[in-house]
Amino acid sequence: MFQLDLKSRKSIYEQVMDNLKELIMTGTLSAGEKLPSVRDLSKQITVNPNTVQKAYRELERQGYIYTTTGVGTFVADTSQIQADPRDLKAAREALDEAFRQLLYLGLTHEEAKEIAMTIIEERRQDYD
């Protein structure tokens, strides 16, 4: 379910968030589905409960999940999620850098575009 890289530059809570976002956006976890409690998830992935709590709190702030007091934490309706402008800017910059790297390898714009479009189509299959 989760893949955590202890050598990654990303913090553990960010990796937990990314894993949950992927599961939600690919439909592995569907709207209304109950998530494990903070304690249960922390045991499953062997991280501190505070780390999971921080990830849950941020995912709730971003609209990926919601909590019902006394009942649990659930996956939210993904159609209501709006991209954080800072995250969108960072993703755009990363995409720009990756495209430039393809050009630096000697590919033409058309060849680089073809690679990018192939990746986009592969991801579309994952998220549809």
WONOR-V700978 format. One record per residue. N is the residue number from 1. RES is the residue in one small letter. OMEGA is omega in whole degrees, 0 to 359 (none if undefined). NEAR is the number of other C-alpha atoms within 8 Angstrom. D_CENTER is the distance of its C-alpha to the mean C-alpha in whole Angstrom. Layout:
[[N,RES,OMEGA,NEAR,D_CENTER] [N,RES,OMEGA,NEAR,D_CENTER]]
This chain:
[[1,m,183,2,13] [2,f,174,6,11] [3,q,178,6,12] [4,l,180,7,13] [5,d,183,7,15] [6,l,179,5,17] [7,k,183,4,18] [8,s,175,6,15] [9,r,178,4,16] [10,k,178,6,12] [11,s,181,7,13] [12,i,182,10,13] [13,y,177,10,12] [14,e,177,9,9] [15,q,176,12,8] [16,v,178,12,9] [17,m,181,11,6] [18,d,179,8,3] [19,n,180,10,6] [20,l,178,8,6] [21,k,179,9,4] [22,e,180,8,4] [23,l,180,10,8] [24,i,186,14,8] [25,m,176,10,8] [26,t,179,10,10] [27,g,176,8,12] [28,t,171,7,12] [29,l,184,10,12] [30,s,180,8,14] [31,a,179,10,16] [32,g,181,8,18] [33,e,181,8,17] [34,k,177,8,18] [35,l,175,8,15] [36,p,175,8,17] [37,s,178,8,19] [38,v,182,9,18] [39,r,181,8,21] [40,d,180,8,20] [41,l,180,11,17] [42,s,177,13,18] [43,k,181,8,21] [44,q,185,6,19] [45,i,177,7,17] [46,t,172,6,20] [47,v,180,8,18] [48,n,178,7,20] [49,p,178,10,20] [50,n,178,6,19] [51,t,179,11,16] [52,v,179,14,15] [53,q,179,9,16] [54,k,178,9,15] [55,a,179,12,11] [56,y,181,10,13] [57,r,181,8,15] [58,e,177,8,12] [59,l,177,11,10] [60,e,178,11,13] [61,r,181,7,14] [62,q,176,10,11] [63,g,180,12,12] [64,y,182,14,10] [65,i,174,12,13] [66,y,182,10,16] [67,t,173,9,19] [68,t,184,8,22] [69,t,178,5,25] [70,g,182,4,27] [71,v,179,6,25] [72,g,181,10,21] [73,t,187,12,17] [74,f,176,13,16] [75,v,180,15,13] [76,a,175,10,14] [77,d,186,9,15] [78,t,180,10,12] [79,s,181,4,15] [80,q,183,6,16] [81,i,176,9,12] [82,q,183,6,13] [83,a,174,6,12] [84,d,183,7,13] [85,p,179,6,15] [86,r,179,6,15] [87,d,179,8,11] [88,l,179,9,13] [89,k,180,8,15] [90,a,179,8,14] [91,a,179,8,12] [92,r,179,8,15] [93,e,179,8,17] [94,a,178,8,15] [95,l,178,8,16] [96,d,180,8,19] [97,e,179,8,20] [98,a,180,8,19] [99,f,178,10,21] [100,r,179,8,24] [101,q,176,8,24] [102,l,179,10,24] [103,l,179,11,27] [104,y,177,7,28] [105,l,178,6,29] [106,g,178,6,31] [107,l,173,10,30] [108,t,176,7,31] [109,h,181,7,29] [110,e,179,7,29] [111,e,179,8,28] [112,a,179,12,25] [113,k,179,8,24] [114,e,177,8,25] [115,i,180,8,22] [116,a,181,9,20] [117,m,177,8,21] [118,t,179,8,21] [119,i,179,8,17] [120,i,180,8,16] [121,e,177,8,18] [122,e,179,8,17] [123,r,179,8,13] [124,r,178,8,15] [125,q,179,7,16] [126,d,189,7,13] [127,y,177,8,12] [128,d,none,5,16]]
